[in-house]
C-alpha cells in the first residue's frame, strides 16, 4: 500500500498578498478506508496513517519556461507553485522537494487576470516578462513533511492459535526501535472482531494469500 504524499485538488482561494502568511492545515491520511474489505499478505501494512500538511498554492495550466536570463527551466503543465508574499495579485515559486520553501523559478500575476506575466530564477532576482502569459489555477498543495510521524500496523502471519502483528512508528522514514512493538492476538473462528492498538478490525479469513479483513473503527 502506497501513499501519495503530494496531491492537488481544485478549489478557489483569495489572492495571496503582502502581509499574509500561507495558512497551513494538517490532517491524517490513512490506508485503507474504514469499511473497505482488504487482503494483505504477511509483512504488509494492515493500517497506516501519516500527518499531511496543506497550504494554498497554484498550478500552471500550460507548458512554459522560467528562470535565469541565460538558462530557463522547462516547467510542464501541472507544475505547482508555493505562494510568496507580494503586493501583486499572486507570486509563486517552485518549492524545494517535499517542502513549502520557495526555491525557484518564480512567476508573478501582476493584474489578477488568471495568467502569470513575469518570471525569475528566484523570488528576489529581477522579474521579466514571460514570452506568453501562463494560465494558472489556485489549488491546495499537500505534503507529508520530513518531521511527520508515520504509524503503521503490519500483519506478521498466523499460527494455529494466534494472529501476529507489529506496531511501528517512523520519523523521516526511519523506524525507531523504541517505537516498534510485536503483538499477538488469540485466534478465534472467523469472522472475528479484534482490537490492535486503537484499531478495531473484523478478520474475515486467513490463508496462504494473507489476511482478509476490514477496518471497522479507529478509536
Buried (B, 14 or more C-beta within 10 A) or exposed (E): EEBEBBBBEEEEBEBBBEEEEBEEEEEEBBBBEEEEEBEBEBEBBBBBBBBBBBBBBBBBBBEBBBBBEEEBBEBEEEBBBBBBEBEBBBBBBBBEEEEBEBBBBBBBBBEEEBBBBBBBBBBEBEBEEBEEBBBBBBBBBBBBBEEBBBBBBBBBBBEEEEBBBBBBBBEEEEEEEEEEEEBEBEBEEEEBEBEBEEBBBBBBEBEEEBBBBBBBEBE
